[in-house]
Amino acid sequence: MHDLLIHWLTSYGYLVLFVLVGLESLGIPLPGETALVTAAAFAAQGHLSILGVIATATVAAILGDNGGYWIGRRGGLAFARRYGRVLRIDERTIERVRAYFDTHGAKTVFIGRFVALLRTWAAFFAGVAAMRYSTFMMYNAIGGVVWASAFGTLGYIFGRNLPALEHNLGIVSVVLLIAVVLFAIVFVWRTRQPRENGTDQR
């Protein structure tokens, strides 16, 4: 896959970077972050402009996330309610997702840009939870700019040892994902406690 990515970047440059980052942000699991780091390494070798790489990734990330948000906002809730039994999703689960995004939506959208799985799905779930669009857009844009700038700079500086850089970034992403999952579990558990206690008191 890495050799194929290099071939695409060599042949199509910014277009491939835009497509991969944009589609990953839209909800399709593609190697958008790897494409960004690899394109930045190409820039260090003089094949692309690092400012062009960062700008392309930023715009693709913001537009892709917006698409994912509106897909979730327009169709995600109806899909969950229609196929909820199969997916084990009920109204209480939907309400918990909404409660979570009401409380932690902004930081989830921002941090999600740096976490592999969340980078693909955070915008969609923000839409399902009907997160306020202005808040989503602000943190989505900030996250896109910071992510593209940070990872583009890392790829540009450490591009000569690209496999090691990608490996270390992957480890960091997994650690962040575990932390986010544990946080979400604790949040769900705490939201269930009052209801369960109330039920016991009856």
C-alpha positions in Angstrom: 0.0 0.0 0.0 2.8 2.4 0.8 4.5 1.8 -2.6 1.2 2.4 -4.3 0.7 5.6 -2.3 4.1 6.9 -3.3 3.3 6.1 -6.9 0.0 8.0 -6.7 1.7 11.0 -5.1 4.5 11.0 -7.7 1.9 10.9 -10.5 -0.9 13.1 -9.2 0.6 15.1 -6.2 -1.9 17.3 -4.4 -5.0 15.8 -6.0 -4.3 12.4 -4.4 -3.6 14.0 -1.1 -6.9 16.0 -1.3 -8.9 12.9 -2.2 -7.5 10.6 0.4 -7.7 13.1 3.3 -11.1 14.2 2.2 -12.6 10.7 1.8 -11.1 9.6 5.1 -12.7 12.6 6.8 -16.0 11.9 5.1 -16.1 8.4 6.7 -14.2 6.1 4.4 -11.3 4.4 6.1 -8.4 5.5 3.9 -4.8 6.4 4.8 -5.3 10.1 4.9 -2.8 10.8 7.6 -0.2 8.6 5.9 -0.8 10.5 2.7 -0.2 13.8 4.5 3.1 12.7 6.1 4.3 11.1 2.9 3.4 14.2 0.8 5.3 16.3 3.4 8.3 14.1 3.0 8.1 14.6 -0.8 8.1 18.3 -0.1 11.3 18.0 1.9 12.8 16.4 -1.2 11.7 19.3 -3.4 8.9 17.5 -5.3 6.0 19.4 -3.7 5.6 22.6 -1.7 5.2 22.1 2.1 2.8 25.1 2.2 0.8 23.5 -0.6 0.7 20.1 1.2 -0.5 21.7 4.5 -3.1 23.9 2.7 -4.4 20.9 0.6 -4.7 18.7 3.7 -6.4 21.4 5.7 -9.1 22.2 3.1 -9.7 18.4 2.4 -10.0 17.7 6.1 -12.5 20.5 6.8 -14.6 19.8 3.7 -14.6 16.0 4.4 -15.6 16.4 8.0 -18.4 18.8 6.9 -19.7 16.1 4.6 -19.6 13.5 7.3 -21.4 15.8 9.7 -24.3 16.4 7.3 -24.5 12.8 6.4 -24.9 12.0 10.1 -27.3 14.9 10.6 -29.6 14.1 7.7 -29.6 10.4 7.6 -27.7 8.9 10.6 -30.4 9.2 13.1 -33.0 7.7 10.8 -30.7 4.8 10.0 -30.0 4.1 13.7 -33.7 4.1 14.5 -34.6 1.9 11.5 -31.8 -0.7 12.0 -31.3 -0.2 15.8 -32.4 -3.7 16.8 -29.8 -5.2 14.5 -27.1 -2.8 15.7 -28.3 -3.0 19.3 -28.9 0.8 19.3 -32.0 2.0 21.1 -33.3 5.5 22.1 -31.4 5.4 25.3 -28.1 4.9 23.4 -29.0 7.7 21.1 -29.7 10.0 24.0 -26.4 9.1 25.6 -24.6 10.0 22.4 -26.4 13.3 22.3 -25.6 13.9 26.0 -22.0 13.1 25.4 -21.7 15.6 22.5 -23.6 18.2 24.4 -20.9 18.0 27.1 -17.8 17.0 25.3 -18.5 17.5 21.6 -16.1 20.3 21.0 -13.1 18.6 22.4 -14.1 15.3 20.7 -14.2 16.9 17.3 -10.8 18.6 17.9 -9.0 15.6 19.4 -10.7 13.2 17.0 -8.7 14.8 14.2 -5.6 13.2 15.7 -7.0 9.7 16.4 -7.2 7.2 13.6 -10.7 5.8 14.2 -12.2 9.1 15.4 -10.8 10.9 12.5 -13.1 8.9 10.3 -16.3 8.9 12.5 -16.2 11.8 14.9 -17.9 14.2 12.4 -20.6 11.7 11.5 -21.5 11.1 15.2 -21.5 14.8 15.8 -24.1 15.1 13.1 -26.1 12.2 14.5 -26.0 13.9 17.9 -27.3 17.1 16.2 -24.3 19.0 17.6 -24.7 22.8 16.9 -23.2 23.3 13.5 -21.4 26.6 14.4 -19.6 24.9 17.3 -18.8 21.9 15.1 -17.4 24.0 12.3 -15.2 26.1 14.6 -13.5 23.1 16.3 -13.5 21.2 13.0 -11.6 24.0 11.3 -9.2 24.5 14.2 -8.5 20.8 14.4 -8.0 20.6 10.6 -5.5 23.5 10.6 -3.5 22.2 13.6 -3.5 18.6 12.4 -2.3 19.4 8.9 0.3 21.9 10.2 1.6 19.5 12.9 1.8 16.3 10.8 2.9 18.1 7.7 5.8 19.7 9.6 6.7 16.3 11.1 6.7 14.7 7.7 8.8 17.5 6.3 11.4 17.5 9.1 11.7 13.7 9.6 10.8 12.6 6.1 14.1 10.8 5.6 13.1 8.2 8.2 9.5 8.0 7.1 8.7 4.4 8.2 9.9 5.1 11.8 7.9 8.3 11.9 4.7 6.6 10.7 5.2 3.8 13.2 5.6 6.2 16.2 2.6 8.3 15.0 0.6 5.1 14.8 1.5 4.2 18.4 0.5 7.7 19.6 -2.8 7.4 17.7 -3.6 4.1 19.4 -2.8 5.4 22.8 -5.1 8.4 22.2 -7.8 6.1 20.9 -7.7 4.0 24.1 -7.8 7.1 26.3 -10.9 8.4 24.4 -12.6 5.0 24.6 -12.0 4.8 28.3 -13.3 8.3 28.8 -16.4 7.5 26.9 -17.0 4.3 28.9 -16.7 6.3 32.2 -19.1 8.9 30.8 -21.7 6.3 29.9 -21.3 4.6 33.2 -21.8 7.9 35.1 -24.9 8.8 33.1 -26.4 5.4 33.9 -25.9 5.6 37.6 -28.6 8.2 38.5 -31.2 6.3 36.5 -30.2 3.0 38.1 -30.2 4.5 41.6 -33.5 6.1 40.9 -34.9 2.8 39.8 -33.6 1.1 43.0 -35.2 3.8 45.2 -38.6 3.1 43.7 
